[in-house]
Amino acid sequence: MCGINGIIKLDGTQVDPVEIVSMNNLIKHRGPDDSGFFVKSNVGFGHVRLAILDLSSRGHQPMRYTHEKREVTITYNGEIYNFRELRAELVRKGYAFSSETDTEVILASYLEYGVECLKKFNGMFAFALFDPSKQIIFFARDRFGKKPFKYYWNSNLFVFSSELKAILTNPITRNLDYEAISDFLTLQYVPAPNTGFQNIKKLPHGHYGIFDLKNKTLDVRQYYNLEYNPKLPYSEADWIEIVSKELEKAVRRRLVADVPVGAFLSGGLDSSLIVAFMTKLLGKVKTFSIAFEEREWDESPYANEVAKLFQTDHTVYTISASDMLSHIEDLILHFEEPFADNAQLGNYILSKLTREQVKVVLSGDGGDENFGGYPKHQVHAFNQQYEKWLLPGELLVPLFRLAQKFWWNGMLHHGYVYLQTLKDDVGRRHYNYTSFFDEWSKSKFYRKDFEEIVSRNGVIFSRLVQDCKAEGVDRVLWLDFNSYLPDDINVKVDMASMKNGLEVRAPMLDYEFVETVARMPWVYKTDAKEGKKILKQIGLNYLPRHLVYRKKQGFGLPIKQWIRTDLKEHVREVILCHSGVVKKLMKGPLIEKLLTEHWKGRDHSTKIWALFVLNSWHRKYFSA
């Protein structure tokens, strides 16, 4: 796991190594073990290394590789879990290797298979490869977006990096992307390819690009799309056995390392199952959890119970509001895009303290997206199962609208949004099934000129889902794999962990595992009452029933209480700042009312947190 950078100039000037080193220095947290650069005329690559495989200097990057007088150079971030099998295949074809790294295998695979090499890799990766014989830069990102790749391009300059802040060391005009900001206010993250900055993009997951140095063209293409059909005709009992075997294989693949490997353990079903399989394969495992003083949010007793069950070497770290106050400004700067998933603090502190003991951890990320584990999935399942009998939403909308004038209730508003979208496409429904700013909240809060700008392109999920061939609830799961997972979950984990030089691996995002689960009929995964049905059946083979079927809690923070106490004055000052972007885009009196109502007891914490993050981010990246 590492950090990558690059500059390609097309204006006749050469890349100065100092420019690459400057970019490296800004992301050195991603690779504290080594750094390097490669410059050839107008092409420059940079790299910072977190050594996991072949800890020797043979793993130094950027790395050159030559086969039959053809040389290519790469800067690469990630892990290819099946690199040893690919290496053996390439050796039989006449390729030679001088290290035990997966980096060499990527280079040789490209020379043998071209861009089709991407379909052979099982792993998480982002890389850029310079092929001087073809005068191209070939760059790519893994299937589910575990590793980031951001870039800027105009007619004379192409710059890329693992982190946007390194791109900004170059002469780039900063302009706000209003469409991205509007999507952020609903989703708590900016969906790809946008970043919040005009002209700076992130390569979508499952995509690659060819930058042609001769013709000065950039061509970005998709190489992977998760398919949910055809379904496999297995019984529920068969699926329990199949998923168990596939998950164990995915865990085993992620134990390959030349450094110690541990696990994040929240006490939830997903991470507990990962620890169960790790214990089966390794024996003694180091596990790490966080705790809160607020009992309503504290899952550490469950994690402690799982740790005791599997006799792990368990460490728990307690997080308080003072931690948030101490770190939040630095985290907003570090995350570099508007990002309001407040679990980022928990991930950051857990990663920081975990790194003191291990260099690699496994996580349970992907369980909810694979098996329909979120409450919104049950709502979609309810729609699918009972759509014939549902009354037209417009008959009850006036009643709900009237009720909200006299009696405020969060669930009442959710019901209003549910009815408004009942007959809409699944993309628009999924976009609005959120506790942030749905379309009707936006219409209420937005200034007219801002609303006119962002309403031109419609709802991003409605556009996305047009490319989905799945049916029923599978369309929603597909949307999660093409939005929430790569642009929120994976961003949160990558940025928080790599800030501390910690590598996180997610077995439930193994593409072979995901493809197998995708071919399972969705009725085995979720229904109107329960999510993760098959996974819970598997869990009963390893965990006590009360842990498997306890209420889902999530990995968020008690931000509702903290905004009323320790964070109150700081949040108020940032949101109500007259020079901030929030008051330029939204109606000031309504923002003040939102804050006042929250102090008095109504829960507006998610909206307030999104506004706080937006103003803080804008202040750090766009203020003079």
C-alpha positions, 0 to 999 in steps of 0.5 A, a space after each residue: 500500500 502506497 501513494 502515487 503521483 505523476 506530472 505529464 507536460 505537453 507544452 514543450 517543458 520538462 518535468 523538474 524532479 523537485 515538482 515530483 518530490 513536492 507532491 511526494 512530501 504531501 502524501 508521505 503518510 501513505 508510504 513512510 518506508 521509502 520514496 522515489 521518483 522517475 523523470 524522463 523528459 516531460 513525464 514524471 512519476 512519484 511514489 511513497 512506499 508502505 512495504 508489505 511484500 518483499 520488504 527489501 529495496 527490490 520493491 522500490 518504486 517507481 519500478 522499471 521492467 524490461 522484457 524483449 527490449 521493451 521497457 515500461 515504468 510504473 507507480 503503483 498503490 495496492 495489493 494483487 492477492 493472486 500475484 503468485 499464480 499470475 507470476 507462475 503463468 508469466 514465467 511459463 511464458 518466458 518472463 523473468 522476475 528479480 523481486 517477490 513483489 506484485 509490482 513486477 507482476 503488474 508490469 509483466 502482465 501489461 506487456 503480455 496482455 495489454 489493458 486486458 491484464 486488469 481482468 486478471 487481477 484480484 486485488 485493490 489497486 490504483 496505478 499509472 504505467 508509462 509505455 514509451 514505445 506507444 507514447 501512452 500513460 496507462 492508468 487504472 483503478 480496481 473494480 470496487 474503488 478500494 484505492 483512489 486515483 485523482 487527476 487534473 487535465 487540460 490541453 498542456 498538463 496532466 497531473 494525477 495522485 492518490 490524493 487531491 492535495 498533491 495535485 494542488 501543488 501545481 498551477 491549477 485554478 480552484 473553482 467550486 463544482 456546484 453540482 458536486 456540492 448539491 450531491 454532497 448535501 444529500 449523500 454526505 460524499 461527492 460521487 465520482 467522477 466529481 470531487 468538489 473542484 471543477 476540472 479535478 476528477 476521480 477515476 471511477 472504480 472499474 475504469 482505466 484511462 489512456 493518456 496519449 502523449 502524441 495526440 494529447 488525448 485522454 480516453 477513460 473507459 469502463 472495464 468492469 461492471 458488476 452483474 447480478 444475472 443470471 441467477 444460480 439455482 441453489 437452495 438456501 442451504 446450498 447458498 449457506 455452504 457456498 458463501 461460507 467457502 467463498 468467504 474463507 477463501 477471500 480471508 485466506 487471500 488477504 493473509 498474505 503479507 511479510 508483516 503482522 496482520 490484525 483485524 478491526 472488530 466492531 462487534 457487528 456480524 461482518 467483522 465478527 465473521 472475519 475474525 472467526 475465519 482468521 482465527 480458524 486460519 491463523 490461530 491467535 489474532 490481534 483485534 482492535 475496537 473503539 468505545 464511547 462514553 455514550 452507552 447508546 453508541 458504544 458497541 465495545 461490550 459486543 466486541 469484547 464478547 467476540 474477542 473473548 469467544 475467539 481468544 484474540 489479543 484485543 485492544 479497545 480505544 475510547 473516543 470522546 467529543 474532545 477527540 473530535 474537537 482536536 482532530 476534526 479540522 485536520 481531518 476535513 483538510 486531509 479528506 480534501 473533498 466535502 465528506 460528512 460521514 462522521 465515522 471518519 474520526 473513529 476510523 482515523 483514531 482506530 487506525 492511528 492506534 492500531 498502527 502501533 501494533 500491526 501494519 495490516 488489518 482486515 475489516 468487515 466492509 462490504 457486508 451490508 452492500 452484499 447482503 442488503 443490511 441497511 434499513 433502506 434496503 428493507 424499505 426497497 424490499 417492502 416496495 418490491 414485495 407489496 407494490 401491487 397493494 400500495 396506494 398512490 403516494 399522492 393521496 396521502 402527501 397533503 396529509 403528511 405535509 399538513 401534519 408536519 406544520 403542526 407536529 415535527 417528527 423526523 419519521 414523519 418527514 421520512 414518510 413524506 419523502 417516501 410517499 413523494 417518491 413511491 412511483 419514481 424510478 428506484 434511483 430517485 427513491 434511493 437518492 432520497 432515502 437518506 437523513 441528509 438533505 433530500 430534494 424537498 429539504 433542498 427546495 426549502 433551504 436553497 437560494 433560488 440561483 443555487 437551486 436553478 444551477 443544480 437542478 439542470 442535470 436531475 438526480 445522479 442515481 436516476 442516470 446511474 441506474 440506467 446502466 443496471 440490468 439487475 431487477 428488484 432489490 438487486 438494482 439498489 444493491 448495484 447502486 450501492 456498489 456504484 456509489 456509496 461503497 466506492 465514494 464513501 465507505 472506501 474513501 473513509 477507510 483509505 484516507 483514515 488508515 493511510 494517513 497513519 500508514 496502515 493497510 486495510 483489506 476487506 475480504 467481503 470486497 473480494 471480486 470473486 466473492 462479490 460476483 458469487 453473492 450477486 448471483 444469489 436471488 435477493 430474497 435470500 439476502 433481505 426482505 421487508 423485515 430483515 437484512 443479511 438473512 443468509 449471512 446471519 445463518 452462517 453467523 450462527 455457526 460461529 457466534 451466539 444467537 444474541 450477537 447475530 440477531 442484535 439490532 444494527 448499530 453502525 460505526 457512527 459517532 454520537 454527533 447529535 449529543 456532541 453538537 449540543 455540548 463540546 462542539 456547540 460553539 465551534 459548529 455555530 461559529 463555522 456554519 454562521 460565518 458570513 463569508 462561508 459558502 453555506 450562507 451564499 448557497 442557502 437561506 440564512 434564517 432557515 440555517 439559524 432556525 435549524 441550529 436553534 431547534 437542534 439546541 432545543 431538542 429536535 434532531 437536525 444533527 445530520 444536516 448541521 454536520 453536513 453544513 459544518 463540513 461544507 463551510 470548513 472544507 470551503 474555508 480551507 481550500 477556497 478562502 484567500 
